[in-house]
Amino acid sequence: MADSVVTKPSATASTGTFDIRVILAFFAIYILWGTTFLAIRIAVQEMPPLFAAGTRFFIAGVLLYGFMRFNGQSRPTGIEWRNLTVIALLMFVVEYGALFWAEKYVPSGIASVFLATIPLITIVFEMFVLRQQQFRWELGVATLLGFIGIGILLLHNGEQHFGILPCLAILGGVVSWSLGSVLTRSLKLPGSKPLTAGATMMLGGGVLLVLSALFGEMHPFPHVSIRAALALLYLIVFGSLLAFTAFVWLLARMPATRVSSHAYINPIVAVALGYFVANETVTARTLAGTTLVLISVFLILRKDKVLS
Protein backbone atom coordinates (compact mmCIF):
# COMPACT_ATOMS: atom_id res chain seq x y z
CA MET A 1 0.00 0.00 0.00
CA ALA A 2 0.82 3.58 -0.17
CA ASP A 3 3.42 4.31 2.61
CA SER A 4 3.59 7.94 1.51
CA VAL A 5 2.60 11.49 2.27
CA VAL A 6 1.66 14.51 0.19
CA THR A 7 4.84 16.51 -0.02
CA LYS A 8 5.92 19.78 -1.56
CA PRO A 9 7.52 19.53 -4.99
CA SER A 10 11.22 18.82 -4.94
CA ALA A 11 13.75 20.02 -7.45
CA THR A 12 13.67 18.30 -10.79
CA ALA A 13 16.83 16.53 -11.79
CA SER A 14 15.72 15.18 -15.13
CA THR A 15 18.30 14.85 -17.87
CA GLY A 16 15.72 14.44 -20.62
CA THR A 17 17.10 10.97 -21.51
CA PHE A 18 15.31 7.64 -21.22
CA ASP A 19 16.04 5.96 -17.91
CA ILE A 20 14.71 2.45 -17.31
CA ARG A 21 15.12 3.03 -13.57
CA VAL A 22 12.38 5.68 -13.68
CA ILE A 23 10.01 3.22 -15.36
CA LEU A 24 10.79 0.55 -12.78
CA ALA A 25 10.43 3.02 -9.91
CA PHE A 26 6.99 4.17 -11.10
CA PHE A 27 5.99 0.54 -11.58
CA ALA A 28 6.90 -0.01 -7.93
CA ILE A 29 4.84 2.87 -6.52
CA TYR A 30 1.94 2.38 -8.96
CA ILE A 31 1.59 -1.40 -9.04
CA LEU A 32 3.38 -2.77 -5.98
CA TRP A 33 1.73 -0.31 -3.60
CA GLY A 34 -1.60 -1.00 -5.28
CA THR A 35 -1.26 -4.74 -4.64
CA THR A 36 -0.48 -4.34 -0.93
CA PHE A 37 -4.15 -3.85 -0.05
CA LEU A 38 -4.97 -7.38 -1.16
CA ALA A 39 -1.89 -8.69 0.65
CA ILE A 40 -3.10 -7.01 3.86
CA ARG A 41 -6.54 -8.57 3.36
CA ILE A 42 -4.98 -12.03 3.01
CA ALA A 43 -2.73 -11.56 6.04
CA VAL A 44 -5.42 -10.35 8.46
CA GLN A 45 -7.84 -13.12 7.49
CA GLU A 46 -5.47 -15.55 9.22
CA MET A 47 -3.45 -13.37 11.62
CA PRO A 48 -4.37 -10.83 14.34
CA PRO A 49 -4.34 -7.37 12.69
CA LEU A 50 -2.10 -5.51 15.16
CA PHE A 51 0.37 -8.41 15.18
CA ALA A 52 0.46 -8.46 11.36
CA ALA A 53 0.94 -4.69 11.08
CA GLY A 54 3.55 -4.59 13.83
CA THR A 55 5.55 -7.44 12.35
CA ARG A 56 5.50 -5.84 8.91
CA PHE A 57 6.76 -2.45 9.97
CA PHE A 58 9.13 -3.52 12.73
CA ILE A 59 11.04 -5.90 10.47
CA ALA A 60 11.02 -3.49 7.51
CA GLY A 61 12.03 -0.59 9.77
CA VAL A 62 14.91 -2.46 11.41
CA LEU A 63 16.24 -3.54 8.02
CA LEU A 64 16.00 -0.08 6.45
CA TYR A 65 17.31 1.79 9.50
CA GLY A 66 20.16 -0.70 9.93
CA PHE A 67 21.09 -0.48 6.25
CA MET A 68 21.24 3.32 6.36
CA ARG A 69 23.32 3.34 9.56
CA PHE A 70 25.67 0.76 8.03
CA ASN A 71 26.11 3.08 5.03
CA GLY A 72 27.25 5.97 7.20
CA GLN A 73 24.09 7.89 8.10
CA SER A 74 24.27 9.56 11.51
CA ARG A 75 22.18 8.38 14.44
CA PRO A 76 19.19 10.67 15.17
CA THR A 77 19.60 13.12 18.04
CA GLY A 78 17.44 13.02 21.17
CA ILE A 79 15.06 15.68 19.82
CA GLU A 80 14.87 13.87 16.48
CA TRP A 81 14.02 10.58 18.23
CA ARG A 82 11.22 12.36 20.09
CA ASN A 83 9.83 13.78 16.87
CA LEU A 84 10.23 10.45 15.09
CA THR A 85 8.17 8.85 17.85
CA VAL A 86 5.36 11.40 17.36
CA ILE A 87 5.36 10.77 13.62
CA ALA A 88 5.47 6.99 14.14
CA LEU A 89 2.44 7.09 16.43
CA LEU A 90 0.41 9.21 14.01
CA MET A 91 1.47 7.70 10.69
CA PHE A 92 2.00 4.04 11.54
CA VAL A 93 0.37 3.08 14.84
CA VAL A 94 -2.97 4.87 14.36
CA GLU A 95 -3.12 4.71 10.56
CA TYR A 96 -2.01 1.14 9.94
CA GLY A 97 -3.45 -0.28 13.13
CA ALA A 98 -6.84 0.96 11.93
CA LEU A 99 -6.28 -0.16 8.33
CA PHE A 100 -5.18 -3.70 9.19
CA TRP A 101 -8.10 -4.13 11.60
CA ALA A 102 -10.62 -2.69 9.12
CA GLU A 103 -9.49 -4.95 6.28
CA LYS A 104 -10.82 -7.91 8.23
CA TYR A 105 -14.25 -6.54 7.38
CA VAL A 106 -13.84 -4.18 4.38
CA PRO A 107 -12.90 -5.30 0.84
CA SER A 108 -9.36 -4.37 -0.12
CA GLY A 109 -10.55 -2.24 -3.07
CA ILE A 110 -12.83 -0.12 -0.87
CA ALA A 111 -10.06 0.29 1.72
CA SER A 112 -7.70 1.55 -0.98
CA VAL A 113 -10.19 4.22 -2.07
CA PHE A 114 -10.61 5.51 1.47
CA LEU A 115 -6.81 5.66 1.84
CA ALA A 116 -6.61 7.66 -1.40
CA THR A 117 -8.29 10.53 0.47
CA ILE A 118 -4.99 11.40 2.19
CA PRO A 119 -4.44 14.43 -0.13
CA LEU A 120 -7.99 15.66 0.67
CA ILE A 121 -7.54 15.46 4.43
CA THR A 122 -4.06 16.98 4.19
CA ILE A 123 -5.46 19.97 2.30
CA VAL A 124 -8.11 20.43 5.02
CA PHE A 125 -5.41 20.48 7.71
CA GLU A 126 -3.22 22.87 5.74
CA MET A 127 -5.97 25.35 4.86
CA PHE A 128 -8.38 25.27 7.81
CA VAL A 129 -6.51 23.91 10.86
CA LEU A 130 -2.85 24.87 10.67
CA ARG A 131 -3.30 27.68 8.10
CA GLN A 132 -0.17 26.67 6.21
CA GLN A 133 -1.68 27.77 2.91
CA GLN A 134 -4.45 30.12 1.91
CA PHE A 135 -7.94 28.91 1.03
CA ARG A 136 -8.45 28.55 -2.72
CA TRP A 137 -11.87 27.91 -4.20
CA GLU A 138 -10.49 25.43 -6.73
CA LEU A 139 -9.04 23.24 -3.97
CA GLY A 140 -12.15 23.70 -1.86
CA VAL A 141 -14.42 22.43 -4.64
CA ALA A 142 -12.08 19.51 -5.40
CA THR A 143 -12.04 18.55 -1.72
CA LEU A 144 -15.84 18.73 -1.51
CA LEU A 145 -16.06 16.47 -4.56
CA GLY A 146 -13.89 13.92 -2.81
CA PHE A 147 -16.04 13.95 0.32
CA ILE A 148 -19.15 13.42 -1.80
CA GLY A 149 -17.44 10.34 -3.22
CA ILE A 150 -16.73 9.11 0.32
CA GLY A 151 -20.38 9.67 1.22
CA ILE A 152 -21.50 7.56 -1.73
CA LEU A 153 -19.21 4.72 -0.65
CA LEU A 154 -20.54 4.89 2.92
CA LEU A 155 -24.20 4.74 1.88
CA HIS A 156 -25.87 1.41 2.55
CA ASN A 157 -25.55 -0.94 -0.39
CA GLY A 158 -27.39 -4.25 -0.35
CA GLU A 159 -24.90 -5.85 -2.74
CA GLN A 160 -21.95 -5.22 -0.43
CA HIS A 161 -21.78 -6.35 3.16
CA PHE A 162 -19.38 -4.40 5.33
CA GLY A 163 -19.98 -2.19 8.34
CA ILE A 164 -19.60 1.56 8.50
CA LEU A 165 -17.40 1.39 11.64
CA PRO A 166 -14.39 -0.20 9.85
CA CYS A 167 -14.73 2.44 7.10
CA LEU A 168 -14.73 5.22 9.69
CA ALA A 169 -11.70 3.60 11.33
CA ILE A 170 -9.82 3.84 8.02
CA LEU A 171 -10.84 7.47 7.63
CA GLY A 172 -9.73 8.16 11.21
CA GLY A 173 -6.38 6.65 10.33
CA VAL A 174 -6.20 8.85 7.24
CA VAL A 175 -6.78 11.91 9.43
CA SER A 176 -3.93 10.78 11.71
CA TRP A 177 -1.60 10.13 8.76
CA SER A 178 -2.42 13.52 7.23
CA LEU A 179 -1.71 15.30 10.51
CA GLY A 180 1.62 13.51 10.76
CA SER A 181 2.35 14.39 7.14
CA VAL A 182 1.78 18.08 7.82
CA LEU A 183 3.79 17.99 11.05
CA THR A 184 6.83 16.50 9.29
CA ARG A 185 7.30 19.89 7.62
CA SER A 186 7.79 21.70 10.92
CA LEU A 187 9.42 19.08 13.17
CA LYS A 188 13.18 18.57 13.24
CA LEU A 189 13.88 15.19 11.67
CA PRO A 190 17.00 13.47 10.27
CA GLY A 191 18.11 14.78 6.89
CA SER A 192 18.03 11.30 5.33
CA LYS A 193 14.50 10.36 4.25
CA PRO A 194 15.24 6.61 4.14
CA LEU A 195 16.73 6.77 7.66
CA THR A 196 13.67 8.70 8.86
CA ALA A 197 11.35 6.17 7.23
CA GLY A 198 13.25 3.25 8.72
CA ALA A 199 13.21 4.77 12.20
CA THR A 200 9.50 5.62 12.10
CA MET A 201 8.56 2.18 10.78
CA MET A 202 10.72 0.54 13.45
CA LEU A 203 9.19 2.62 16.25
CA GLY A 204 5.65 2.28 14.92
CA GLY A 205 6.02 -1.45 14.40
CA GLY A 206 7.39 -1.87 17.92
CA VAL A 207 4.44 -0.01 19.46
CA LEU A 208 1.97 -2.05 17.37
CA LEU A 209 3.54 -5.28 18.64
CA VAL A 210 3.28 -4.05 22.24
CA LEU A 211 -0.38 -3.18 21.66
CA SER A 212 -0.91 -6.58 20.08
CA ALA A 213 0.39 -8.23 23.23
CA LEU A 214 -1.69 -5.97 25.51
CA PHE A 215 -4.87 -6.77 23.56
CA GLY A 216 -4.21 -10.49 23.92
CA GLU A 217 -3.32 -11.22 20.31
CA MET A 218 -0.20 -13.11 21.38
CA HIS A 219 -1.91 -15.35 23.95
CA PRO A 220 -1.49 -17.93 22.57
CA PHE A 221 1.10 -16.91 20.01
CA PRO A 222 -0.59 -16.61 16.60
CA HIS A 223 -0.36 -19.52 14.22
CA VAL A 224 1.03 -18.19 10.94
CA SER A 225 0.10 -20.25 7.91
CA ILE A 226 2.30 -20.35 4.83
CA ARG A 227 -0.27 -18.25 2.95
CA ALA A 228 -0.31 -15.54 5.63
CA ALA A 229 3.48 -15.65 5.98
CA LEU A 230 3.93 -15.14 2.25
CA ALA A 231 1.49 -12.20 2.30
CA LEU A 232 3.40 -10.65 5.20
CA LEU A 233 6.74 -11.23 3.48
CA TYR A 234 5.35 -9.56 0.36
CA LEU A 235 4.29 -6.53 2.40
CA ILE A 236 7.72 -6.26 4.04
CA VAL A 237 9.84 -6.68 0.91
CA PHE A 238 7.73 -5.22 -1.89
CA GLY A 239 5.44 -2.83 -0.02
CA SER A 240 7.73 -1.34 2.62
CA LEU A 241 11.26 -1.75 1.26
CA LEU A 242 11.28 -1.80 -2.55
CA ALA A 243 8.33 0.51 -3.20
CA PHE A 244 9.30 3.03 -0.57
CA THR A 245 12.92 3.10 -1.77
CA ALA A 246 11.60 3.77 -5.28
CA PHE A 247 9.37 6.53 -3.89
CA VAL A 248 12.29 8.29 -2.17
CA TRP A 249 14.51 7.83 -5.24
CA LEU A 250 11.85 9.45 -7.46
CA LEU A 251 11.35 12.36 -5.06
CA ALA A 252 15.00 13.27 -5.46
CA ARG A 253 14.66 13.45 -9.25
CA MET A 254 11.30 15.05 -10.10
CA PRO A 255 8.49 17.15 -8.64
CA ALA A 256 6.75 15.52 -5.69
CA THR A 257 3.32 16.13 -7.25
CA ARG A 258 4.28 13.91 -10.16
CA VAL A 259 5.44 11.19 -7.81
CA SER A 260 2.26 11.60 -5.75
CA SER A 261 0.24 10.53 -8.79
CA HIS A 262 0.35 7.05 -7.25
CA ALA A 263 -2.51 8.29 -5.01
CA TYR A 264 -4.99 7.90 -7.88
CA ILE A 265 -3.37 4.86 -9.52
CA ASN A 266 -3.14 2.60 -6.45
CA PRO A 267 -6.94 2.39 -5.92
CA ILE A 268 -7.49 1.41 -9.56
CA VAL A 269 -4.98 -1.41 -9.17
CA ALA A 270 -6.44 -2.46 -5.81
CA VAL A 271 -10.08 -2.44 -6.97
CA ALA A 272 -9.23 -4.39 -10.13
CA LEU A 273 -7.12 -6.91 -8.21
CA GLY A 274 -9.81 -7.36 -5.56
CA TYR A 275 -12.44 -7.96 -8.25
CA PHE A 276 -10.50 -10.34 -10.52
CA VAL A 277 -8.39 -12.18 -7.93
CA ALA A 278 -10.35 -12.07 -4.65
CA ASN A 279 -13.88 -12.01 -6.13
CA GLU A 280 -14.73 -8.78 -4.30
CA THR A 281 -18.01 -7.17 -5.32
CA VAL A 282 -17.78 -4.01 -7.41
CA THR A 283 -21.10 -2.19 -7.80
CA ALA A 284 -22.13 0.90 -9.77
CA ARG A 285 -22.13 2.83 -6.48
CA THR A 286 -18.59 1.65 -5.78
CA LEU A 287 -17.46 2.83 -9.20
CA ALA A 288 -19.23 6.19 -8.83
CA GLY A 289 -17.77 6.93 -5.39
CA THR A 290 -14.31 5.76 -6.46
CA THR A 291 -14.42 7.93 -9.59
CA LEU A 292 -15.34 11.06 -7.61
CA VAL A 293 -12.56 10.45 -5.06
CA LEU A 294 -9.95 9.89 -7.78
CA ILE A 295 -11.04 12.97 -9.75
CA SER A 296 -10.80 14.99 -6.54
CA VAL A 297 -7.29 13.71 -5.79
CA PHE A 298 -6.22 14.39 -9.39
CA LEU A 299 -7.51 17.97 -9.25
CA ILE A 300 -5.82 18.63 -5.89
CA LEU A 301 -2.45 17.29 -6.99
CA ARG A 302 -2.69 19.05 -10.36
CA LYS A 303 -3.62 22.38 -8.74
CA ASP A 304 -0.74 22.08 -6.25
CA LYS A 305 1.62 21.42 -9.17
CA VAL A 306 0.44 24.50 -11.07
CA LEU A 307 0.59 26.85 -8.06
CA SER A 308 3.84 25.62 -6.52
Buried (B, 14 or more C-beta within 10 A) or exposed (E): BBBBBBBEBBEEEEEEEEEEEBEEBBEBBBBBBBBBBBBBBBBBBBBBBBBBBBBBBBBBBBBBBEBBBEEEBEEBEEEBBEBBBBBBBBBBBBBBBBBBBBBBBBBBBBBBBBBBBBBBBBBBBBBEEBEEEEEBEEBBEBBEBBBBBBEBBBEEBEEBEBEEEBBBBBBBBBBBBBBBBBBBEEBEBBEBBBBBBBBBBBBBBBBBBEBBBEEEBBEEEBEBBEEBBBBBBBBBBBBBBBBBBBBBBBBEBBBBBBBBBBBBBBBBBBBEBBBEEBEBBBEEBBEBBBEBBBBBBBBBBBBBBEEE
